[in-house]
Amino acid sequence: MVFKRRGMDDTEADKLADKLLQVDRDQTGQVTCHLCQHFNPRRKTCGNFRSAGVGQEVGELAAMAQRCAGYQEARQ
Ligand code: SF4
């Protein structure tokens, strides 16, 4: 649901949900930008890019499972 609110279509949201389920199962501590309060889904930018160590425009990185020093869980 949160993915759709953040502008993803059904297929994209399903793929990301599957990926996150796998990550959770692996207990790696990885996240995606779509779960982070610093992510702007319309522009695909990071509002905390300096702490995260990435460029301001995250683009395709947004959907990749990663460990991120700048991550903060999005408010529901
Ligand atoms: S802080 Fe990290 S997880 Fe959050 S939007 Fe930026 S790069 Fe993505």
Boltz pocket constraint, residues with backbone or C-beta under 6 A from the ligand:
constraints:
  - pocket:
      binder: B
      contacts: [[A, 31], [A, 32], [A, 33], [A, 36], [A, 37], [A, 38], [A, 39], [A, 40], [A, 45], [A, 46], [A, 47], [A, 48], [A, 49], [A, 52], [A, 54], [A, 58], [A, 62], [A, 68], [A, 69], [A, 70], [A, 71], [A, 72]]
      max_distance: 6.0
